[in-house]
């Protein structure tokens, strides 16, 4: 199995290698006397020395390693020359692209800015840091002498960076690890204790301090990472050469920017081994295609279902493969399912607005569903920013007396952004002005990689540095992992749509405050009276579950007593995409909506497994009735093309 980061569980061979490597390379230990034939792979060497002297220890054969690195360095010059010939403009040299793909420079600047606010406190805490280091040195002296000692500091149990046994058994690596962890803890606590005048500046400094700390973990450096050194010795340095090629290919693919591959981009083919649920495109305009899926039951629910996915990502997160497809499962539950597939916009759509996405997008989709089925109403699902737009649309529809929506379900979606987490750090005036200039330079759209990088920074160890290690240091091929392929399939966004979203929702929170005006109506979520189901994820770092709870309370602020909030295990993706057959995670239920989330949690009942079966029971209760199954094209709309359609295949 693979986790959300796409890493495979270690093989038996790798486990044996880890066990063999743990603790080697120390001057205090006896030299390795194992015969070469016991490990033929380790015995091979381009210099021929290893075959005569037996297998090399983790740090023992620096001469051979030097030869490998020299060879890699020489051969890499050819790769660099080829790269330069293919990219003679080298926009980076002209300053059009910042020469800092990991944002380390910005992180360092923000961290230093924070430390400069209170130099007295920093000096005071400096003495504490020296004391911690003195204790570490004493402990390491005892360990090298062969005495049992308790570590000065240990990583969190969930920290995968130091899982290799050598981080504990090898005195040098153990020292480097503890040195880093002590400094990281000291730096975080120091920034936390500094009294900032502005709370936003404090949170910004804390966030970028974490980015800086993550960037300079010893596991990110080939000379310290035992897994990288093992791979280098075993492959005679080929991993480093291949890693360099991977790096240059990613730079080339990003047109001068580093576009880290999180998955095998050539393996998955839309409509062939991903996004395969049978269906047809039955409507399209310039901003979306509407897909109607082929039924799998003789009878279906009377009210059709329309899914509004985020336009920040592509819709097939809900249709990865049959074994984890929400769309496929929902069709099997007897629902007539329609999905909006947003266009991947170019500069020609730069003037589209958020209101256009509601009227030309959501409202026209509702009209198309009615033509296809003959039904006056639809049940609707809004995911992430699609849910934010749905909230806005429902408030507008309430003002205009529009009754086309029967019920609304929200997947990890926010309408109240007061507690929307670390993404708030990217929406001050300075950041938004920079984003606007970036979009102007790109012809009026935000390039997909820009938003993807921001999301990846929220979990930099899992979504950035683990791939730097695997792709560039170990020289591994990216995994064939559907979720990470989808995560890499970025989309662009029109300038006016995206700036409205960032300024009106994140920065000013106008909808939650009741200050948003659209189509000459002042919007109030309390006006919405239809049944609402709100799903949130416990560890969601994009739409925090406390923020989603505030949104549920907003809908219930009027006369609407038909609002239910449900908390699922895991985060923004796995908390939603959790097929019942997987028997993973859990979900908590409390039909009441008390004033605080803490009260809600205190009264909630926790259940194992997926929340999908509970939700479909809720949906059947608010959307009863059956009819004959509807085939795409049988209603008032003609078939345009097969699902997943052509819009989703446009690359950013």
ChimeraX attribute file (.defattr): number of C-alpha atoms within 10 A of each C-alpha:
attribute: neighborCount
match mode: 1-to-1
recipient: residues
	/A:1	6
	/A:2	10
	/A:3	11
	/A:4	13
	/A:5	19
	/A:6	22
	/A:7	17
	/A:8	11
	/A:9	11
	/A:10	10
	/A:11	9
	/A:12	9
	/A:13	9
	/A:14	13
	/A:15	13
	/A:16	11
	/A:17	13
	/A:18	19
	/A:19	13
	/A:20	14
	/A:21	23
	/A:22	18
	/A:23	21
	/A:24	21
	/A:25	23
	/A:26	18
	/A:27	12
	/A:28	13
	/A:29	13
	/A:30	9
	/A:31	13
	/A:32	13
	/A:33	10
	/A:34	12
	/A:35	14
	/A:36	18
	/A:37	12
	/A:38	11
	/A:39	12
	/A:40	13
	/A:41	14
	/A:42	20
	/A:43	21
	/A:44	21
	/A:45	20
	/A:46	13
	/A:47	12
	/A:48	11
	/A:49	16
	/A:50	17
	/A:51	19
	/A:52	12
	/A:53	13
	/A:54	20
	/A:55	27
	/A:56	28
	/A:57	20
	/A:58	22
	/A:59	17
	/A:60	16
	/A:61	15
	/A:62	13
	/A:63	11
	/A:64	20
	/A:65	18
	/A:66	12
	/A:67	15
	/A:68	23
	/A:69	18
	/A:70	13
	/A:71	15
	/A:72	19
	/A:73	14
	/A:74	12
	/A:75	12
	/A:76	18
	/A:77	11
	/A:78	11
	/A:79	15
	/A:80	14
	/A:81	11
	/A:82	12
	/A:83	17
	/A:84	13
	/A:85	10
	/A:86	11
	/A:87	13
	/A:88	8
	/A:89	11
	/A:90	16
	/A:91	15
	/A:92	14
	/A:93	11
	/A:94	9
	/A:95	9
	/A:96	12
	/A:97	14
	/A:98	14
	/A:99	15
	/A:100	12
	/A:101	15
	/A:102	17
	/A:103	16
	/A:104	18
	/A:105	15
	/A:106	15
	/A:107	22
	/A:108	17
	/A:109	15
	/A:110	20
	/A:111	25
	/A:112	15
	/A:113	13
	/A:114	23
	/A:115	18
	/A:116	12
	/A:117	15
	/A:118	16
	/A:119	12
	/A:120	11
	/A:121	16
	/A:122	18
	/A:123	11
	/A:124	11
	/A:125	16
	/A:126	15
	/A:127	11
	/A:128	13
	/A:129	17
	/A:130	12
	/A:131	12
	/A:132	17
	/A:133	17
	/A:134	12
	/A:135	13
	/A:136	18
	/A:137	15
	/A:138	12
	/A:139	19
	/A:140	22
	/A:141	13
	/A:142	12
	/A:143	18
	/A:144	16
	/A:145	10
	/A:146	11
	/A:147	11
	/A:148	10
	/A:149	12
	/A:150	10
	/A:151	15
	/A:152	18
	/A:153	15
	/A:154	15
	/A:155	14
	/A:156	8
	/A:157	8
	/A:158	8
	/A:159	10
	/A:160	13
	/A:161	18
	/A:162	22
	/A:163	14
	/A:164	17
	/A:165	16
	/A:166	24
	/A:167	23
	/A:168	19
	/A:169	17
	/A:170	22
	/A:171	22
	/A:172	18
	/A:173	22
	/A:174	21
	/A:175	19
	/A:176	15
	/A:177	22
	/A:178	21
	/A:179	18
	/A:180	17
	/A:181	19
	/A:182	18
	/A:183	16
	/A:184	19
	/A:185	13
	/A:186	17
	/A:187	21
	/A:188	17
	/A:189	13
	/A:190	19
	/A:191	23
	/A:192	15
	/A:193	12
	/A:194	17
	/A:195	13
	/A:196	16
	/A:197	9
	/A:198	8
	/A:199	10
	/A:200	13
	/A:201	16
	/A:202	20
	/A:203	18
	/A:204	18
	/A:205	26
	/A:206	22
	/A:207	19
	/A:208	23
	/A:209	25
	/A:210	18
	/A:211	23
	/A:212	22
	/A:213	20
	/A:214	19
	/A:215	20
	/A:216	14
	/A:217	20
	/A:218	19
	/A:219	24
	/A:220	21
	/A:221	15
	/A:222	17
	/A:223	11
	/A:224	18
	/A:225	22
	/A:226	24
	/A:227	22
	/A:228	24
	/A:229	22
	/A:230	22
	/A:231	18
	/A:232	23
	/A:233	26
	/A:234	19
	/A:235	18
	/A:236	23
	/A:237	27
	/A:238	19
	/A:239	24
	/A:240	27
	/A:241	25
	/A:242	20
	/A:243	22
	/A:244	22
	/A:245	19
	/A:246	22
	/A:247	21
	/A:248	21
	/A:249	18
	/A:250	17
	/A:251	17
	/A:252	17
	/A:253	14
	/A:254	13
	/A:255	15
	/A:256	21
	/A:257	18
	/A:258	19
	/A:259	20
	/A:260	25
	/A:261	23
	/A:262	27
	/A:263	23
	/A:264	16
	/A:265	18
	/A:266	8
	/A:267	13
	/A:268	17
	/A:269	12
	/A:270	16
	/A:271	17
	/A:272	11
	/A:273	13
	/A:274	21
	/A:275	25
	/A:276	19
	/A:277	23
	/A:278	16
	/A:279	21
	/A:280	23
	/A:281	26
	/A:282	26
	/A:283	21
	/A:284	21
	/A:285	13
	/A:286	12
	/A:287	19
	/A:288	24
	/A:289	25
	/A:290	27
	/A:291	29
	/A:292	29
	/A:293	26
	/A:294	20
	/A:295	24
	/A:296	19
	/A:297	15
	/A:298	10
	/A:299	17
	/A:300	22
	/A:301	18
	/A:302	21
	/A:303	25
	/A:304	25
	/A:305	26
	/A:306	25
	/A:307	28
	/A:308	26
	/A:309	26
	/A:310	20
	/A:311	24
	/A:312	19
	/A:313	25
	/A:314	22
	/A:315	22
	/A:316	23
	/A:317	23
	/A:318	21
	/A:319	20
	/A:320	26
	/A:321	21
	/A:322	16
	/A:323	13
	/A:324	18
	/A:325	21
	/A:326	23
	/A:327	24
	/A:328	24
	/A:329	20
	/A:330	17
	/A:331	20
	/A:332	14
	/A:333	17
	/A:334	20
	/A:335	24
	/A:336	29
	/A:337	25
	/A:338	30
	/A:339	26
	/A:340	26
	/A:341	29
	/A:342	26
	/A:343	23
	/A:344	24
	/A:345	25
	/A:346	18
	/A:347	17
	/A:348	11
	/A:349	20
	/A:350	19
	/A:351	14
	/A:352	18
	/A:353	19
	/A:354	21
	/A:355	18
	/A:356	14
	/A:357	20
	/A:358	19
	/A:359	14
	/A:360	17
	/A:361	23
	/A:362	22
	/A:363	16
	/A:364	18
	/A:365	25
	/A:366	22
	/A:367	16
	/A:368	19
	/A:369	30
	/A:370	20
	/A:371	14
	/A:372	23
	/A:373	22
	/A:374	14
	/A:375	14
	/A:376	16
	/A:377	20
	/A:378	26
	/A:379	21
	/A:380	24
	/A:381	22
	/A:382	23
	/A:383	25
	/A:384	23
	/A:385	22
	/A:386	26
	/A:387	26
	/A:388	22
	/A:389	25
	/A:390	25
	/A:391	24
	/A:392	23
	/A:393	21
	/A:394	24
	/A:395	25
	/A:396	24
	/A:397	19
	/A:398	19
	/A:399	16
	/A:400	11
	/A:401	9
	/A:402	11
	/A:403	13
	/A:404	18
	/A:405	19
	/A:406	18
	/A:407	21
	/A:408	24
	/A:409	23
	/A:410	26
	/A:411	25
	/A:412	31
	/A:413	31
	/A:414	34
	/A:415	29
	/A:416	24
	/A:417	24
	/A:418	19
	/A:419	17
	/A:420	20
	/A:421	18
	/A:422	17
	/A:423	18
	/A:424	17
	/A:425	19
	/A:426	16
	/A:427	18
	/A:428	15
	/A:429	11
	/A:430	9
	/A:431	11
	/A:432	16
	/A:433	13
	/A:434	11
	/A:435	20
	/A:436	18
	/A:437	13
	/A:438	18
	/A:439	23
	/A:440	15
	/A:441	12
	/A:442	14
	/A:443	17
	/A:444	23
	/A:445	26
	/A:446	28
	/A:447	20
	/A:448	19
	/A:449	20
	/A:450	14
	/A:451	17
	/A:452	18
	/A:453	18
	/A:454	13
	/A:455	17
	/A:456	15
	/A:457	22
	/A:458	19
	/A:459	15
	/A:460	19
	/A:461	21
	/A:462	17
	/A:463	21
	/A:464	21
	/A:465	23
	/A:466	20
	/A:467	24
	/A:468	21
	/A:469	20
	/A:470	20
	/A:471	25
	/A:472	24
	/A:473	26
	/A:474	27
	/A:475	24
	/A:476	17
	/A:477	16
	/A:478	20
	/A:479	20
	/A:480	16
	/A:481	22
	/A:482	21
	/A:483	21
	/A:484	20
	/A:485	24
	/A:486	20
	/A:487	18
	/A:488	20
	/A:489	18
	/A:490	21
	/A:491	25
	/A:492	25
	/A:493	27
	/A:494	24
	/A:495	26
	/A:496	19
	/A:497	19
	/A:498	21
	/A:499	22
	/A:500	15
	/A:501	19
	/A:502	18
	/A:503	16
	/A:504	16
	/A:505	22
	/A:506	24
	/A:507	19
	/A:508	17
	/A:509	19
	/A:510	18
	/A:511	23
	/A:512	23
	/A:513	15
	/A:514	13
	/A:515	14
	/A:516	18
	/A:517	13
	/A:518	14
	/A:519	9
	/A:520	8
	/A:521	13
	/A:522	14
	/A:523	25
	/A:524	25
	/A:525	28
	/A:526	18
	/A:527	20
	/A:528	22
	/A:529	19
	/A:530	18
	/A:531	21
	/A:532	25
	/A:533	19
	/A:534	24
	/A:535	24
	/A:536	29
	/A:537	26
	/A:538	19
	/A:539	16
	/A:540	20
	/A:541	17
	/A:542	21
	/A:543	26
	/A:544	23
	/A:545	29
	/A:546	23
	/A:547	22
	/A:548	29
	/A:549	27
	/A:550	22
	/A:551	24
	/A:552	25
	/A:553	22
	/A:554	22
	/A:555	27
	/A:556	21
	/A:557	15
	/A:558	14
	/A:559	11
	/A:560	18
	/A:561	15
	/A:562	16
	/A:563	21
	/A:564	22
	/A:565	23
	/A:566	22
	/A:567	25
	/A:568	29
	/A:569	24
	/A:570	20
	/A:571	21
	/A:572	24
	/A:573	17
	/A:574	19
	/A:575	25
	/A:576	23
	/A:577	22
	/A:578	23
	/A:579	20
	/A:580	17
	/A:581	10
	/A:582	11
	/A:583	11
	/A:584	16
	/A:585	17
	/A:586	18
	/A:587	25
	/A:588	19
	/A:589	19
	/A:590	17
	/A:591	14
	/A:592	15
	/A:593	19
	/A:594	13
	/A:595	11
	/A:596	12
	/A:597	17
	/A:598	11
	/A:599	12
	/A:600	20
	/A:601	15
	/A:602	9
	/A:603	16
	/A:604	17
	/A:605	12
	/A:606	15
	/A:607	13
	/A:608	13
	/A:609	19
	/A:610	23
	/A:611	25
	/A:612	18
	/A:613	13
	/A:614	12
	/A:615	16
	/A:616	14
	/A:617	11
	/A:618	15
	/A:619	18
	/A:620	11
	/A:621	10
	/A:622	16
	/A:623	19
	/A:624	10
	/A:625	12
	/A:626	13
	/A:627	12
	/A:628	12
	/A:629	18
	/A:630	23
	/A:631	17
	/A:632	23
	/A:633	16
	/A:634	11
	/A:635	16
	/A:636	14
	/A:637	17
	/A:638	14
	/A:639	16
	/A:640	16
	/A:641	14
	/A:642	16
	/A:643	24
	/A:644	29
	/A:645	20
	/A:646	14
	/A:647	18
	/A:648	22
	/A:649	15
	/A:650	12
	/A:651	12
	/A:652	15
